[in-house]
Amino acid sequence: MSLATLHLPALANTVRTVPPQPLIELRGVSKSYGSGATRHEVLNDVNLRLREGEFLAICGFSGSGKTTLAKLITGLIRPDRGEMLMNDQPITGPCPERGLVFQNYSLLPWLTVRGNIALSVDSALVTRSRGERREQVERFIELVGLTHAANRYPHELSGGMRQRVSLARTLATKPRVLVLDEPLSALDAMTRSVMQAEILRIWEEERQTCLMITNDVDEAILVADRIVPLNPGPAASLGPVFSVDLERPRDRAALNHDSTFQGLRNAITNYLIAMRAKSRTDTTAETDTSPVVLPELTPRAFRLPSRPILNRPV
């Protein structure tokens, strides 16, 4: 399925252009789980081009296969069909050039903030000296604002602080592509807003190629250069590409009154709702609607006791 690009009216000042050459490309990728009668097709004929230096968001409903797509791109799982390429080379497994930030933090509880980040740095940057790796750890602890908590353990941190550790742990390994798998879904609204701003600040500073998986349309518009909806499953595929022609840096409060933002939000939301309604209609049409035949049941004969039971305790 080819991706049609849908452009909204551009603002007069666009801060930068994105090189057209794709860094990561998915061609006709499909993925299912199980076998035989229990086989469940999650993704079907997914085509995607992730460009060098851009911030791309995949937006869709829960259960549509977004996490499966993130695992495919990072090489944690293999597709059933199709090609996955990075720099025109096949993606065959995990690689330090592709880093993944999980939904659930995935921190080691017996290590401190510094220890969790150092473990990743020591594993990924083995060619660097011990001093260079130590400096890398301290730099990213400071980058995410956790210098004061560097010696704390995960159970001593708030949810937002844990997600900062998870983000720093991946960023510190210097991946060329950063994949964020709904990293803010477990946070409350206020903390989520703060973390969105932090992710944008870090991205502006590091300029890594970034792909965010999210179910929040507003969040996708706030951070991304382009947004691609993931159609509802089963056998989900990608929808049209929506270009986000909004000037950076972006302010959430100001965007709420921006006509381009409002039009883009309505277009993406309406598309996803329409595709979910279509998916439900298709599923209903495939369901067997023949009447259910109930078995014939004959009740057993009931006999009263020969003598009444008196003085039975209640």
Secondary structure, 3 states (H helix, E strand, C coil): CCCCEECCCCCCCCCCCCCCCEEEEEEEEEEEECCHHHCEEEEEEEEEEEECCCEEEEECCCCCCHHHHHHHHCCCCCCCEEEEEECCEECCCCCCCEEEECCCCCCCCCCCHHHHHHHHHHHHCCCCCHHHHHHHHHHHHHHCCCHHHCCCCHHHCCHHHHHHHHHHHHHCCCCCEEEEECCCCCCCHHHHHHHHHHHHHHHHHHCCEEEEEECCHHHHHHHCCEEEEECCCCCECECCEEECCCCCCCCHHHHCCCHHHHHHHHHHHHHHHHHHHHHHHHHHHHCCCCCCCCCCCCCCCCCCCCCCCCCCCC
